[in-house]
Amino acid sequence: IMKNLLYLFLALFIFACSTDSEDNTLPAYTVEGKWLWSPSENRIDANTMYEYENGIRYTSYADCRPELCTDADFNALDSSDRIQGTDTYTFNDDTLIIDEIPLEVTFECDGGILLFSNGGKLWRLNSECD
């Protein structure tokens, strides 16, 4: 009986430790949506919103000074608040190409923070990531 229990334990251990490629994949995050940019390292100082939509990046500025801008201020912006001029973008795997300039990116905070290889950082609107 002891020998059978040992075999059972080993069999369970082996199956539990087997690697399945689906279990090891990283979550697929997207750049689509609204992102905040801050002139400092702190999200609370954000004053610019980039909206990535169907290959076009739009830019809007929140007018909330002298107070700090909140998510509500950025959520109140609509397409009429976008500044003139747009950028094109594509996103594949870990590369974001903006106007033909490729940048490697990574995500943190369950996709709520976008980190650029050149040191840039964006926060997804309404993500509650700091």
C-alpha positions as a LaTeX table, in Angstrom:
\begin{tabular}{lrrr}
\hline
Residue & $x$ (\AA) & $y$ (\AA) & $z$ (\AA) \\
\hline
Ile1 & 0.00 & 0.00 & 0.00 \\
Met2 & 2.81 & 2.38 & 0.89 \\
Lys3 & 4.46 & 1.71 & $-2.48$ \\
Asn4 & 1.17 & 2.42 & $-4.32$ \\
Leu5 & 0.76 & 5.69 & $-2.41$ \\
Leu6 & 4.28 & 6.69 & $-3.36$ \\
Tyr7 & 3.56 & 6.02 & $-7.06$ \\
Leu8 & 0.30 & 7.95 & $-6.83$ \\
Phe9 & 2.07 & 10.88 & $-5.18$ \\
Leu10 & 4.81 & 10.89 & $-7.84$ \\
Ala11 & 2.28 & 10.71 & $-10.65$ \\
Leu12 & 0.32 & 13.65 & $-9.21$ \\
Phe13 & 3.53 & 15.62 & $-8.71$ \\
Ile14 & 4.70 & 15.03 & $-12.28$ \\
Phe15 & 1.36 & 16.04 & $-13.81$ \\
Ala16 & 1.09 & 19.08 & $-11.55$ \\
Cys17 & 4.56 & 20.25 & $-12.61$ \\
Ser18 & 4.17 & 19.72 & $-16.32$ \\
Thr19 & 4.48 & 22.89 & $-18.36$ \\
Asp20 & 1.65 & 23.91 & $-20.59$ \\
Ser21 & 2.47 & 26.78 & $-22.95$ \\
Glu22 & $-0.97$ & 28.30 & $-22.43$ \\
Asp23 & $-0.31$ & 28.62 & $-18.70$ \\
Asn24 & 3.00 & 30.43 & $-19.26$ \\
Thr25 & 1.85 & 33.13 & $-21.67$ \\
Leu26 & 1.70 & 36.72 & $-20.58$ \\
Pro27 & $-1.63$ & 38.56 & $-20.71$ \\
Ala28 & $-2.30$ & 40.28 & $-24.02$ \\
Tyr29 & $-2.59$ & 43.98 & $-23.23$ \\
Thr30 & $-3.52$ & 46.62 & $-25.77$ \\
Val31 & $-2.72$ & 50.28 & $-26.23$ \\
Glu32 & $-6.22$ & 51.01 & $-27.49$ \\
Gly33 & $-8.00$ & 53.49 & $-25.25$ \\
Lys34 & $-7.22$ & 56.62 & $-23.26$ \\
Trp35 & $-3.85$ & 57.17 & $-21.58$ \\
Leu36 & $-2.55$ & 59.97 & $-19.38$ \\
Trp37 & 0.86 & 61.60 & $-19.64$ \\
Ser38 & 2.48 & 63.54 & $-16.82$ \\
Pro39 & 5.40 & 65.98 & $-17.03$ \\
Ser40 & 6.67 & 64.45 & $-13.78$ \\
Glu41 & 7.03 & 60.87 & $-12.55$ \\
Asn42 & 3.66 & 61.18 & $-10.78$ \\
Arg43 & 0.30 & 60.41 & $-12.31$ \\
Ile44 & $-1.33$ & 63.08 & $-10.18$ \\
Asp45 & 0.46 & 65.75 & $-12.26$ \\
Ala46 & $-0.97$ & 64.45 & $-15.56$ \\
Asn47 & $-2.32$ & 67.14 & $-17.87$ \\
Thr48 & $-2.31$ & 65.41 & $-21.25$ \\
Met49 & $-4.44$ & 62.57 & $-22.57$ \\
Tyr50 & $-3.53$ & 60.41 & $-25.55$ \\
Glu51 & $-6.31$ & 58.41 & $-27.13$ \\
Tyr52 & $-5.28$ & 55.41 & $-29.24$ \\
Glu53 & $-8.11$ & 54.51 & $-31.56$ \\
Asn54 & $-8.03$ & 52.43 & $-34.76$ \\
Gly55 & $-4.46$ & 53.34 & $-35.74$ \\
Ile56 & $-4.78$ & 57.06 & $-34.91$ \\
Arg57 & $-3.41$ & 58.72 & $-31.78$ \\
Tyr58 & $-5.30$ & 61.84 & $-30.67$ \\
Thr59 & $-4.11$ & 64.35 & $-28.07$ \\
Ser60 & $-6.20$ & 66.37 & $-25.61$ \\
Tyr61 & $-5.29$ & 68.65 & $-22.74$ \\
Ala62 & $-7.31$ & 68.90 & $-19.54$ \\
Asp63 & $-7.97$ & 72.45 & $-18.42$ \\
Cys64 & $-8.09$ & 72.00 & $-14.67$ \\
Arg65 & $-5.33$ & 74.23 & $-13.33$ \\
Pro66 & $-4.61$ & 75.52 & $-10.72$ \\
Glu67 & $-6.10$ & 72.34 & $-9.25$ \\
Leu68 & $-4.76$ & 68.92 & $-10.11$ \\
Cys69 & $-6.56$ & 67.11 & $-12.90$ \\
Thr70 & $-8.69$ & 64.12 & $-11.95$ \\
Asp71 & $-9.99$ & 61.17 & $-13.94$ \\
Ala72 & $-13.33$ & 63.01 & $-14.02$ \\
Asp73 & $-11.66$ & 65.95 & $-15.83$ \\
Phe74 & $-10.21$ & 63.60 & $-18.46$ \\
Asn75 & $-13.44$ & 61.59 & $-18.74$ \\
Ala76 & $-15.26$ & 64.85 & $-19.51$ \\
Leu77 & $-13.13$ & 65.38 & $-22.63$ \\
Asp78 & $-14.65$ & 64.32 & $-25.94$ \\
Ser79 & $-13.61$ & 64.40 & $-29.59$ \\
Ser80 & $-14.23$ & 68.17 & $-29.81$ \\
Asp81 & $-11.47$ & 68.70 & $-27.22$ \\
Arg82 & $-8.77$ & 67.03 & $-29.33$ \\
Ile83 & $-6.02$ & 69.28 & $-30.63$ \\
Gln84 & $-5.44$ & 69.51 & $-34.36$ \\
Gly85 & $-3.10$ & 67.00 & $-35.86$ \\
Thr86 & $-2.84$ & 63.29 & $-35.20$ \\
Asp87 & $-0.21$ & 60.58 & $-35.18$ \\
Thr88 & $-0.50$ & 57.14 & $-36.71$ \\
Tyr89 & 0.39 & 54.04 & $-34.71$ \\
Thr90 & 0.55 & 50.28 & $-34.89$ \\
Phe91 & 1.05 & 47.89 & $-32.01$ \\
Asn92 & 2.47 & 44.38 & $-32.36$ \\
Asp93 & 3.67 & 42.18 & $-29.50$ \\
Asp94 & 5.89 & 44.53 & $-27.48$ \\
Thr95 & 6.48 & 47.24 & $-30.10$ \\
Leu96 & 4.47 & 50.43 & $-30.46$ \\
Ile97 & 5.24 & 52.30 & $-33.68$ \\
Ile98 & 4.17 & 55.95 & $-33.59$ \\
Asp99 & 4.63 & 57.83 & $-36.87$ \\
Glu100 & 7.11 & 55.19 & $-38.03$ \\
Ile101 & 9.21 & 55.42 & $-34.83$ \\
Pro102 & 9.34 & 52.01 & $-33.10$ \\
Leu103 & 9.38 & 51.89 & $-29.30$ \\
Glu104 & 9.58 & 48.77 & $-27.19$ \\
Val105 & 6.95 & 48.79 & $-24.46$ \\
Thr106 & 6.03 & 46.80 & $-21.39$ \\
Phe107 & 2.97 & 46.88 & $-19.18$ \\
Glu108 & 2.63 & 46.99 & $-15.40$ \\
Cys109 & $-0.28$ & 47.12 & $-12.98$ \\
Asp110 & $-2.46$ & 44.65 & $-14.94$ \\
Gly111 & $-2.13$ & 46.72 & $-18.12$ \\
Gly112 & $-2.76$ & 50.06 & $-16.39$ \\
Ile113 & 0.76 & 51.43 & $-16.90$ \\
Leu114 & 2.57 & 51.54 & $-20.23$ \\
Leu115 & 6.37 & 51.84 & $-19.97$ \\
Phe116 & 8.42 & 52.86 & $-22.99$ \\
Ser117 & 11.99 & 51.68 & $-23.56$ \\
Asn118 & 13.08 & 55.33 & $-23.79$ \\
Gly119 & 11.86 & 56.01 & $-20.23$ \\
Gly120 & 8.41 & 57.37 & $-21.08$ \\
Lys121 & 5.39 & 56.33 & $-19.05$ \\
Leu122 & 1.62 & 56.48 & $-19.56$ \\
Trp123 & $-1.21$ & 55.61 & $-17.18$ \\
Arg124 & $-4.46$ & 54.14 & $-18.51$ \\
Leu125 & $-7.39$ & 56.43 & $-17.68$ \\
Asn126 & $-9.51$ & 55.01 & $-14.85$ \\
Ser127 & $-6.92$ & 52.33 & $-14.05$ \\
Glu128 & $-6.24$ & 53.47 & $-10.46$ \\
Cys129 & $-2.55$ & 52.71 & $-11.04$ \\
Asp130 & $-0.04$ & 55.21 & $-9.67$ \\
\hline
\end{tabular}
